[in-house]
Amino acid sequence: MKDFIRHQRGRMFESDFFEFFSKVHPAAPFVLWLPIAAFVIFWSLSTEVTRPVLMAAFLPLGFVTWQLMEYFIHKKVFHWLGNGPITRRFHDIVHGFHHKYPDDDTRLVMPLAVSIFLGTSIAGALWLLGRPDMTVPFWLGILLGYLWYDFLHWSTHFRKPLTAWGRKLRDHHMAHHFAADGWNHHFGISHMWIDRLMGTLMSRGGSESK
């Protein structure tokens, strides 16, 4: 997809109501979720719902699980075009608009309604599985992985990288937006390793890296 407009904000909805709620300040996910994460950590350890050793084991596992979710949601859901006007409109709302206006700083993190729905749905499903000593820190890892993703996605579009790794990650994501075949590559945003594992990493010449 090469139809993009640089250094501009765009309008997604004709309705002022939906337009307003389609935008989100980049600090909003952190203002909402970091206090929740801190409370759940304190509550689960102080009430012995879980133990420090399980927190140390399952929180990183949840973090990596989010990276897998991030990759496949981006590739299979955000880049799904469908075959009709309804599915195309769905694509435009969830991701196509971002590709058209990649510098729109009001839409660089996930809307709160979406993150609340996903976060509570995952938490509810994990709670039904039982074993909160494992599933609570696992959920926290998913949550912190999501916040890391939101921060890095905003950073790659809005900030100048301060480290060599940050520059590589920014190049990785900018290639997804602007390289000739980037639409089909570089689905990782907070990481690059799954693209390498899945064969969707582009070489410097623009071809697929195996």
N, C-alpha and C positions, 0 to 999 in steps of 0.2 A: 504494500500500500504506500503510494508516494504522494497522496493528496493531503498535504499538511500546510498549515499556516503558522509561521513563526512569530514569536514575540507579541502575541495577541491573546486576549481572552475571547471566548465565544459564548453564544447563548445556546443552551441545550433545549429548553422548553419555551413554548409560547406563553404558558401560564406563569405569572409572576410567583405564585405559591410554590409550584414545583421547581421553578428556577432557583428560588431562594434556598430550598432544602437540598438541591443538588450540589451546593457549594459547601465547603467545610474549611475552617481555619486549620492550618497544619498542626497547630498545638492541641487541637481538640481531642484527638484520640489519647494523647498522653495525659491530659488533664482528667479525662474520664477514667482511663484504665489503670494508670500507675497507682493511684490510691487504692483501687480495688485489688490489684495484685499484692500490694504491701499488706493490706488487711487480711487477705486469704493466707498469705505466708505466715503472718503473726498468729492468726486464729488457728490454722491447721497444726502449727507446731506447739502453741501454748495449750491447746486442748488435747494434744496427742492424737489427733486424727491421723497424722503421719509423723514420721521420725526424720531427723536430719539426714540420716544415711539414705533414706528413700527419696527425700527431696533432692539430694545431691545426685542420685541416679536417674530419677524420672523427669526432672526438670530439663536437663540437656536432651533427653530423648524426645520430649515434647517439642523442644526448640528445633531439632532436626526434622521432626514430623511436620512442623509448619513449613519448613523449606520445601519438602516434598509436595505438600498441599499447594504452596505458592506456585510451584512450577506447573503442576497439572491443572490447577484452576486457571492460570494464565493461558496455558496452551489449549486446553480442551473447552473451557467455558468462555473466557474473554475473547478468544480468537475463533469461536464458532460463529459462522455467518448464517447458517441455515439456508433455506431455499424459498423464502417468502417475505413479504413486507413486515410481518410481525416479528419474525426472527431477526431480520435485519435491523429493525428498530430496537429490539432488545440488545443486539450487539452494539449499536451506536451509543446507547445509554450507558452500558456497563464498561465499554472500552473503546469503541470506535471514536468517540468524541475526543478522548485523550490523545489518540494518534493524530487526529486532525488538528488539534490545538495543543501540542506537546508542552508549550510554555505557559499554559493557563495555570497560574499558581493557586487558584481557588479549588482545583480538583486534582491535587497530587496525592492526597491521602484518602483512605476509604471513608465514605459518609458514615456518620455515627449510627444511623438506623441499620445499615448493613452490618457493621461490626458488632453491634449489640445483638442482632438476630443470630449471627454466626456464633458469637461467643457464648450466648446463653443456650443455643441449640447443642453445641458441642459439650458444654458443661452438663446439661441435662442428660444427654446420651451416655456420657461417662459415668455420671452418678448412678444411672440405672444398672450399670455393669457391676456395681458394688466395688469393694476394695478401694475406698477413698484414700487409703494410705498411699496407693500408687496413682490413682486417677487424678487426685487433686494436684499433686506436683506435675503430673503429665500435662494437665490443662494449663497450669501456670506457664509451662515451657512453651506450649502452643501460643498462649497470649503474648509472652515476651518476644517470641519469634515474629509474631504479627507486628508488634510495635517496632521491632528492629527493621522489618521490611518497610513499614510506612515511613520511618525516619530516613532510610537509605533511598527510597524512591523520591521523596521530597529533596533530599540532598543532591542526588545525581542530576536533578533538573534545575535546582535553585542555587546551589553552593559550589564554589570552587573547591575541588578535592584538596585535602591537606597532606595526604600520604600517597605513596606509590600504589598501594592496594586500592585506595579510593579512586585514583586516576584510572586504574585498570577496570574497576567496577563501573565507573562512569562511561568509559569507552565501550564496555560490554553492552550497557543499556542504550547508549546513543546509537550503536550499530543496529540494535533492534528497531529503533525508530527510523533511522535515516539511510542505512545501507541498502543496496539494491535488492537483496533478498532477506533483509533483516526481519521482515514480517514472519518468516518461517524459522527463525533462529533466535537464540538468546532469550529464553523465556524466564530464566532466573533473574531476579531483581536484587535480592539481598545476598546473592551468592552466584558462583559460576560453575561449581563442581557438578551439578546435576545436568547442565547442558553438555559438559564433557562426557559424563556417564551415558547420556541418552543420545549422543551424536548430533546435538543441535547447536554445537559451538562452531562459529565461523572462524576460519583462518584469516590471517591478515589480508590475504588475497580475495576474500569474500566467499570462499568455498567452504563446504562443510568439513570440520575437523573431526577425524575419527580417533 
